Amino acid sequence: LTCEDHRPVPGTSRWWAARPCVKHPDRAIAKAAARYGGDASRLLDVCRARILFTGIADVLRCAKAVQAATPLVRIVGAKNSLRTGHDSRLTGGYRCLVLYIRFEHADSICLGTEGHICELQLALNSFVDLQNIHTHARFHSFRAIQTRTSRLHIDSTYGMALVYNNKIWADPESLHDTVPVKIEDRNICQTDTLKPFEEGLESENCDLAVELRSNGNGSHCFRSLEFPSEKIKIGIEIFQRSALLSGSMLDEAVANVFKAVHLSSSSSVLFTSKPLAAMASKRIFKLFFIAMSVFTGYSCGVALNALLENGKFTSSQVRLRILRTREVNSSGQQKPALSAFGLLHDGCPVAITFIGINNTWTIKQGELFPVVRKVNGYFFKLSTNMSGSEDPTSWRVESSLDNGSSWVLVGASVWRLNPAGAPEFYPELENDQRAGGSEMGKGIGGDMRPPLSWMLNTIGEYATFSLGFAGMAATSLRGRVQYTLGFWVSMLFVDALLYLAANAVILRKEQWLWREAVESWMDIGAQLLLGILTLLDEKRFIRILIMCCALNTISNTASDIVLYGRDWVDVLYARLSTLSGIGFFFGIGVLLFRQQALAQAHALVLDHKRKYDSIWDSIIANPDSKAAIFSICDASISLSNKQDACSVAPRQRMQKTKSRLSVVYNWASQRSLPRHSQSWKMPTFGGLWRVSSATRPGSRQELVKVTSLDQLFFQAWCLSPILLKKTKSWALQCKGCFPFQASDTDSITYQVYKEEMEAMGSQIKWAKVKSFHRAIEKAVRAYHQDVSSIVDLCRQCIVFEDLKDIAACLRVIEADCEVRVLRVKNRLDLKHRSSISAGYRDVGMNLQIVSAETRTAGIDSHICELQLIYKPVAELKSEEGHSGYVAFRNIRGE
């Protein structure tokens, strides 16, 4: 029986046989999450199969046959629901014998899957015949309930169990101990059988592991497949890599910034694409975080000590001197309209005088001030019968401990607390009574206790930065450097919120500090600007830090000069010791060390650059070579124009899938995708390999960026032999050379490629897929962990003895209908600045191979790289080695 779309009807004998042997990803994800707490290693039925029997005796014979297959097949566990003591309600009445097995023969060892546990069900045909669409739907409901409460799911399946027992399990006693399986272990799990990366993430290690597993030749695997040996070898290598690599190993490595920058110089890590995480990976910056946490913590302690002092000062004699009033009287004098002057202790009056001489009111030790004591405020009352024109606008409050011999300024018409909690007085400035002073009856009070806005601005800021730098230090010491950016931005935003709260307090209760509110708004703007720009463009963090700190320092310096009338030298000196000043000097220091590192890197490649430049000079001096250079430029421009190539770096993209992967690509049969499938996946890739069925003719789907480095590597490994085949054909047509290494020497020579050289394939040094470590370095240092920007995982190069052959190769590539060129970088152009590439010159291009073979494998959108190199340049590159360039880019952090 079949449905309208020719699929077998559930419940028929063909139903299970037509289903794939790999568990659907949706069901695997749900099962791992609901039953195993996300532990995927306990999924033992991802690869499964079922055999149907007419009677128990057949089940018994099959179980014995599986046991007899040892050591090629090993049983590691079993679940026997055919035993008489089994509660059938736990399985919805369904009964079978489940064997968990491993295959340990040559094919599985070759593929690296000998440790994988599979499920084999030995079931009775009579049970399967009862299954239909309705019973299967009820079983799905049963599984959903089963994850909640055991009692509920037992009761809900009683009816299902009754149906199975009444129709099939009529004589359970006859089945007692008929199945000879004694293994009953529910704690078994999937385990790794090989760890090929104990010494680091290098693709060479994986290559070695693949070679060891296949004994240098993969042709003995899959002997039953009728495939050409080359495709078998490629397929086996892909399967081996997927079996030996964990599912998200490379993606996790990209998230670990330390692995990418630990070889870079400390002065250059702040110029990578992840500067904050990179600096947290270096020991010197870890110490810097600790030092900043200690410094800001100490500053917070000093401010707290000032808060505990509560603005108190000790005095035996206090005087108030009125300097100016609002207006001059008719006699040309300034006579303030005051009726009393007094002192405060925590807001309470402790002494008062009503006598003033020559605009001065003095409280002496005696009846009004009986003992020397600490006070923290003052007040004076305005006369009620005087006009407002005689109100004082500027004054001084002075204290003496030696009965008037010396005086110390303890109050003024305008004052504030500095970050250390010490008061700063400005008696020459006028106090705006409409926005200043605490009203005391009909007077003005000068409460010297630390204002709430200062607590938020100073103590809150220091505490925030101390905790933030401590968190950055702790996460960097524990290797969680990815949280550094979050701590930094959080510090800035929390500090901005504290400044906003302080300004709200000034607006409501402390209007006399309006000048401080102006500076606070400048700080808020600088902090928000620094935080937002860091999030938007982290790569330019140092430049952003210098700019924001400089703007904050300059704006606060200008406001201090304008609002408080201070000398600009004193103001600038004080500002440079604040956090913004420290940030400015830190950024300038990093820039200076960066220039030193660049000079050091330039010195490393200076000799190489001179040699490359001498080769270029010899090319330009030769008229024929110079004509070939113009021909190469014309060919590259023609190729770019015809292929619509652009100068912008391309991105790795793929067709967007609409649903989860549901079928497995079959290398042997090359069968077309089922109509109900939106995408397919290479088996055991752990979610790494996804190709959309939109590659079929007539389908249109959106291209999205590839976000998995594991996926990119599998695509590169699969595309590498196809690119190599193309490269060989181009080299044959254009007299291209490849590096050749004889078995009896270590030297490398470049020989023109010919078809008969295929027999010496092991002696030709083909370019390999980029190493894991370098790809991770590139993603972190240059691309902000955006792996779609890596377009040179799969790469090849062709060396030419004559520059004319390079132009000919460009025209051959242009004529190839299966190649789509996305970008051409012509470093052989006369306009190219050799200092950018340390003198090195070639023609590089990023391309896609769009052929039936790549479309079938779903890798037609993968971008690879091809280099066309002039032979003298290639020989110099090989002779001098790659180590100098590696040191060059490590110092520069590239």
RALIN-V324164 format. One record per backbone hydrogen bond with DSSP energy under -1.0 kcal/mol. CO is the residue of the C=O (numbers start at 1). NH is the residue of the N-H. Records with the same first field share a line. If there is no record, write none. Layout:
CO=NH  NH
//
This chain:
1=9
3=6
7=3
9=12
12=15
14=18
16=19
21=48
24=28
25=29
26=30
27=31
28=32
29=33
30=34
31=35
32=38
36=39
38=40
39=42
40=43
41=190
46=23
47=119
49=121
51=123
53=125
55=59
56=60
57=61
58=62
59=63
60=64
61=65
62=66
63=67
64=68
67=70
69=72  73
72=104
74=102
77=100
79=98
83=86
87=90
88=93
89=92
91=94
96=81
97=122
98=79
99=120
100=76  77
101=118
102=74
105=109
106=110
107=111
108=113
113=116
118=101
119=49
120=99
121=51
122=97
123=53
124=128
125=129
128=131
132=136
133=137
134=138
135=139
136=140
137=141
138=142
139=143
140=144
141=145
142=146
145=148
149=153
150=154
151=155
152=156
153=157
155=158
157=161
158=162
159=163
160=164
161=165
162=166
163=167
164=168  169
168=170
171=174
172=175
173=176
175=178
179=181
197=200
200=202
201=773
202=206
203=207
204=208
205=209
206=210
207=211
208=212
209=213
210=214
211=216
214=217
218=221
222=225
225=227
228=232
229=233
230=234
231=235
232=236
233=237
234=238
235=239
236=240
237=241
238=242
239=243
240=244
241=245
246=249
248=252
249=253
250=254
251=255
255=257
257=260  261
258=262
261=264
265=268  269
268=271
269=272
274=278
275=279
276=280
278=281
279=282
282=286
283=287
284=288
285=289
286=290
287=291
288=292
289=293
290=294
291=295
292=296
293=297
294=298
295=299
296=300
297=301
298=302
299=303
300=304
301=305
302=306
303=307
304=308
305=309
306=310
309=312
313=375
315=373
317=400
318=363
319=398
320=361
321=396
324=393  394
329=332
333=329
336=338
337=383
340=381
341=353
342=379
343=350
344=376
345=348
348=345
351=343
353=341
359=322
360=357
361=320
363=318
369=366
373=315
375=313
376=448
377=344
378=446
379=342
380=444
381=339
387=390
388=391
389=327
390=337
391=326
393=431
394=323  324
395=413
396=321
397=410  411
398=319
399=408
400=316  317
408=399
411=397
414=426
416=424
418=421
422=418
424=416
426=429
432=435
438=445
440=443
442=382
443=440
444=380
445=438
446=378
451=455
452=456
453=457
454=458
455=460
458=462
459=463
460=464
461=465
462=466
463=467
464=468
465=469
466=470
467=471
468=472
469=473
470=474
471=475
472=476
473=477
474=478
475=480
479=481
480=483
481=484
483=487
484=488
485=489
486=490
487=491
488=492
489=493
490=494
491=495
492=496
493=497
494=498
495=499
496=500
497=501
498=502
499=503
500=504
501=505
502=506
503=507
504=508
505=509  510
510=513
511=514
513=517
514=518
515=519
516=520
517=521
518=522
519=523
520=524
521=525
522=526
523=527
524=528
525=529
526=530
527=531
528=532
529=533
530=534
531=535
532=536
533=537
537=540
538=541
540=544
541=545
542=546
543=547
544=548
545=549
546=550
547=551
548=552
549=553
550=554
551=555
552=556
553=557
554=558
555=559
556=560
557=561
558=562
559=563
560=564  566
567=571
568=572
569=573
570=574
571=575
572=576
575=578
578=582
579=583
580=584
581=585
582=586
583=587
584=588
585=589
586=590
587=591
588=592
589=593
590=594
591=595
592=596
593=597
594=598
595=599
596=600
597=601
598=602
599=603
600=604
601=605
605=609
606=610
607=611
608=612
609=613
610=614
611=615
612=616
613=617
614=618
615=619
616=620
617=621
622=626
623=627
624=628
625=629
626=630
627=631
628=632
629=633
630=634
631=635
632=636
633=637
634=638
635=639
636=640
637=641
638=642
639=643
640=645
652=706
654=704
663=681
666=670
674=677
678=693
679=662
680=691
681=665
682=685
691=680
692=695
693=696
696=699
702=656
704=654
708=712
709=713
710=714
711=715
712=716
713=717
714=718
715=719
716=720
719=723
720=724
721=725
722=726
723=727
724=728
725=729
726=730
727=731
728=732
729=733
730=734
731=736
736=753
737=799
738=751
739=765
740=749
742=745
749=740
751=738
754=757
755=758
757=760
758=761
760=763
763=741
764=766
771=775
772=776
773=777
774=778
775=779
776=780
777=781
778=782  783
779=785
781=273
783=786
785=787
786=789
787=790
788=652
793=770
794=865
796=867
798=869
799=737
800=871
803=807
804=808
805=809
806=810
807=811
808=812
809=813
810=814
811=815
816=819
818=850
820=848
822=646
823=846
825=827  844
829=832
833=836
834=839
837=840
842=827
843=868
844=825
845=866
846=822  823
847=864
848=820
851=855
852=856
853=857
854=859
859=862
864=847
865=796
866=845
867=798
868=843
869=800
870=874
871=875
872=876
873=877
874=878
875=879
876=880
882=886
883=887
884=888
885=889
886=890
887=891
888=892
889=894
890=265
//
